Amino acid sequence: MIIGFDGKRAVQNNTGLGNYSRLVVDSLSRYYLANSYRLYAPVRRANPRLTPVLANHNVELLTPATAFGRFARHVWRSYGMTSQARADGCEIFHGLSGELPFNIRSGGMASVVTIHDLIFRRYPEYYKAIDCRIYDYKFRRACADATRVIAISECTKRDIMEYYGTPAEKIDVIYQGCHEQFGAAIPPEKLKHVHRQYQLPERYIVTVGTVESRKNQLLAVKALALLPRDVVLYIVGGATPYADEIARYADAHGLSARVRRLEGIPFDHLPALYEMAAVSSYTSRFEGFGLPVIESINSGTPVIACTGSVLEEAGGPGAVYIDPDDVDGFAEAAMNIMENPSLRAETVRLGQEYTARFSHRAMADSIMDTYRRALDGQQ
């Protein structure tokens, strides 16, 4: 089988959508060796995270067959990508980030689209109005045009059905696999290196993700005032207006020395940051999945997460769940985890039993089942 993918995010993004795109192609190419996997992207750009995927013998990165300017590359992704993939012999085309070419239905291929979340519909206040309209048009059309739809959680499946009227029988829930570096043994010298590089204290809380109001990192900052003064919060994420808001709050409440932001850290440092943390925090108000919850649990650190979306589905018994505005609840949960080693160990044990379902192999097998259904549905 020859399978084509919209590879833009795999090439250009190093956050959630890019990580998912690379993980899907890498997992499929390792477990289903006989297939050919073709990533189609508007531009070819060096990306160290994509390099290992392209090293697999059955993966290829392809760009427009002729030279295009910037605007024309957008047109190619919306229309020309279909004819190029079909000419290359692709039997299935998979849109990995909620989009499909607009002419996919007439392209002579079965198609699959992955929808990660519809947060822009449920919480439009977190987005620019124009972005909401663009996302809504593209995602709605992709759900209608696709032969089959993949939702990355039951929560996202419910939203697709509610907002777009997509029938349940057209949607497959396939959980995202967690990178195998989370849960692998970390050499002591690597732990020491990370500890020294970031000047980690004995007790710290870590939160990983885009620093934005929906992610609600300010909850953990507020809770610091109720925790012992030796406890430090590390926010792993880039500079944003919300990061500035957090800095202003910390400064106004005498917490600046205890709130530290890490930006641009290597991906392979994350497992050590999780493992050495006293607690991990992921207090998002709404998510389509919540991969950092699984990463932390697999690394041996329990999580404080919030109710209201998919995080209980992601973390199971490996996390303590609180209301996204419950400062006292966060502080109480953190103290219980830090002061009760047996509770911490049991939470991690139960959590890791639960998160075993989020494996690369399980994801690859499920996606291949979806491809087979898509091919059957096209006939």
N, C-alpha and C positions, 0 to 999 in steps of 0.2 A: 504494500500500500504506500502511496505517496501522499503526504499530508502537508498542506500549506498553513502557515500561521501569519497573522498580522504581527510582525516583529518590531514595530516601532518602539514599544515600551521596553522590550528586551534590550534594545540597543541604547536607548537614550535615558532610561530611568533607572535609578538605583534605590528606589523606595518600593512601596508595596506592589504596584502593578508591574514594575520591572522585575522584582524578585519572583513574583508569581509566574510571569511569562518564561523566565529562564528556568525555573524549577519544573514547570510542566514539560518543556521541550527536553530538558536534561533527563528527567525521569523516564519519559517515554522512550527516548533514544537508548537508554541503558537497559531497560527491561523488554523492549520490543525491537530487537536488533535488526530484524529483516525489513522493517519499514524505512522509508526515506522521509526526512523532515526538512522542510524548506521554510526558512524565515524570510519574509518580505518586509523590507524597511525602506523608507524614503531616502535615507542616507546611510553610508557606511561610516561608523565612528568607533574608534578604539574604546573598548570598555573591558577592564580586567575581569569583571564579574561574568561577562559573556564569553571570554576566551576559553575557559574550560568546557563550556557547552559546545562551542564550535570545534573543539578538538575531537569530539566524538565523530567517528568515521561516517555516520549516516546523517549528519546535520550540515546544512549549508545556509549561508546568508546571501540573499539576493536583493539587489537594488533595481531601480527602474532600468529597463533595457536600453533607453536612450537618455541623453542628458536633459535635465529639467531645471528650471529656476525654482525658487522657493514656493511660489504660488502654484506652479504646475505640479510640484511634488504632492501638494494637498489633493489636487485633482486626481493624480495617479493613485493615491491611496484610496480615494473614494470610488474610482472607476477602473483605472488601468491595471490595478493590482489583480483584479479578477481575471482578466484575459491573459495576463502573464502567468498566473498560477495555473490556469487551465491549459495553456500552451505547454507548460512544464510537466503536464500529466497528473496534476493533483486531483485526487478523488474526493478529498474533504478539505474544506477551508475552515480554520478555527480562529475566530476573533477572541483574543485573550483578554481584552480590556473593555468589554461592553459595546464594541463597535464591529460592524461588518461593512464591506464595500456596498454602496447603494445599489449596485447592479448584481448582487450576489445571486438573486433568485433566477436570473437569466444566464448565469455563468456555467451551467452544466455540471455543477458540483454539489454534493451535500454540504451543509454548513452547520457549524456549531458556534455559539457565542457564550462566553462566560460573563455573567453579571455578578459583580462583587458586592454592590450595595446600591440602594436608591436613597441614600441619605439626603441628597439634594431635593427630593420630593417630600420627605418627611420633615426635614429641618432646613428649608430654603434660606433661613436667616444666616446660615453659615457660609453662604455662597453669593457671588455676584449674580444679579438677576439675569444677565446675558448668558452666564455660564449654565445656570439652571435650564434655560430654554434650549441651549445647544445640547446639553447632556440628555435632556428629556426627549428631544427629537431623535437623537442618535440611538439611545437605548431602546426607546419604544419601537423604532423601526427595526432594529436588530432583533428584538424579541419576536416581532411579527414575521420577519424574513427568514430567520434561522430555521433549519430543519429540526434542531433540538437546542434547548437552552440549558446551560449549567449554572446553577446557583451555588455559591460557596458555603451556604448555611441554610437551615430551615427558615431562619428569620428572613433571609433575602428571598427565598422562594415565596414566602407569604406576601412580601412586598411586591414582587413581580406579578403575582396573581391579583393583588388588590389594585395596584396602580395601572397595570397594562392589560388586565383581563386575560393574561396568558393561561391556557388550561393547565391544570396540575400535571396531566399525563405527558405534557411536552417538556417538563422541567425535571432534570436530574440534580439532586443535591450531592455534590462531591466536595468533600473537605480538602482544604489545601494541606499538602504535606509540609512538615517542619524540617528545615535544613538539618542534615545529620550531624553538623558540628555541635548542635545543642543536645547535650546528653553524652557526647563522647568524652572520654577521659582527657583532662587537660594536664600536660606535664607541669610539675611544680615550678620549673624555671619560667614557664609562660605565665603562670599565676603571679610569680614575683615580679616579672617584667611589667605586667599590666598594673599591678598594685603600685609599683614605683612611678610609672609613667603618669598616672592620674592622681597620685598622692592620696590614695584611698585611706580613710580612717578605719578604725576597728568596726564601727557600726554605721552602715549607710543604707539608704533606700534608693533604688534605681528605677527610673521610668524611661522607657524607650518609645519614641514615635515622634511624628510631626508635632511641633509645638504650636497648637492652635486651640481656640476656645472650646471646640467640640471635644477635644481630648481631655480638657478639664484638669490639667496638671496643677492648677492653682489650689485644688483641694488638698493635695499632699503638702504644698507650701504652708497653707493655713494650719494644717495639723501639726507641723513642726513645733509650733508654739506650745503644744500640749505634750510634747515628747522630751525626753532628757536632752540636755544641751549638747551632748556628744554625738547625737544622731544627725547626720548630714544627708541632704537630698541631692542626687545627681540626675539632672535632666539631660538625656541624650537626644539631641535634635538641633536643627539649625536656627539661625536668628530669624525671628518673625515679629510682627507687632505684638502678638500675644506674649512672646518671650520678654519683650520690653515691659509689658504690663506686669508680668510676674516679677521682674527685677524691681519695678517701682514699688510693688506691694512688699516685697522682702525688705527693701531699704526702709520703707516707712514703718515696718514693724520689727526692726532690729534683727532680721533673719538673713541678711545678705551674706554673712560669713558661712551660713549653713546651707545655702542654695547655690549649687555650681552647675553650670551648663557645659556639656561636652559636645563639640561639633566636629563632624568629619572624621570620626574615629574609624579605624579599619574594621571591616565586618567580622574578622576573626578575633577581635578583642571582645565582642559582645558576650560570648559564653562565659568568659572569665568575669566580666562585670556583673553578670547575673549571679554566677556561682558564689562570689564573695560577698554579695549583698545580704544584709539581714532580712530585707523584705523587698519585693518588687511591687511596683504600683502601676496599674493601668485603669484609670478612673474615667474612661471615656463615657460621654453621655449616650452615644449611639455608635455602633460599629456594624459592618457587614460580617465580620469574622472575629478578629482580635488575635492575630498570630503572635504578638509579643507575650501574651498570656501563656501560650504553649511553649514558646522558647524558654521562658523563665522556669516553668515547671520542669521541663526536660533537663534544665541546667541545675536543678536541685533547690530552687528557691520558690517558696510559696508566694502567691500574689494577692494583693488587695485589689479587687475589681468592683465594678458597679453594676447594679441591676438595671433593667430597662431595655436591653437589646439582646445581643447574641453572646455576651461574655460568659454567661453560665453554660452555654452550649459549647464554648471553646475550652473552658477551664475545668468544668465538672467539679469534683471535690478537691481540686488542687488550689483553690482560691477561696478567700473570704469575700463575700459580696455585701456591699453597702449601697445606700442611696447616694447618688452623685453630689448631693449637697450636705452630706452628713460628716462634718469635720470631727465631731466627737467619736463617731463610729470608726472613722479611719484611724484615729489615734489609739482607740481601744484595741482594734484589730492588730495594729502594728505592735503594741506592747505585748499582747497575748502571744504573738508569734516569736518576738525577740526573747521573752522571759520564760517560755515553756518549750524547751528543746524537744520533748516527746511529742507535743502538739505539732511542732514544725515538721518533725520527721514523719509523722503519720499523715499529715496533709500532703507532703511531697510524695510519699509512697502511693497513696490513693490517687493523687493527681497523675502520676506517671503511669499507673495502670490504665487510667482513663485516656490519656493522650496517646497511648500506643496505637490508637485507631488512626492517628494523623501521620501515617507513614508515606514515604515516596511510593512504595509498591502498591499500597491500597489506592492511592490517588491515580497512579498510572493504569491500574487494572480497571478502575471505574471509568476513567476517561475513554479507554479503548472500548468498553461496553457501550458508552454513549456514541462513539463513532460507528459502531456496528448498527445501533438503532437508527442513526441518521442515514446510513446507507440503505437500510431496509425501508425506512420511511420515504426515501426518494423514489423507490421503485414503484 
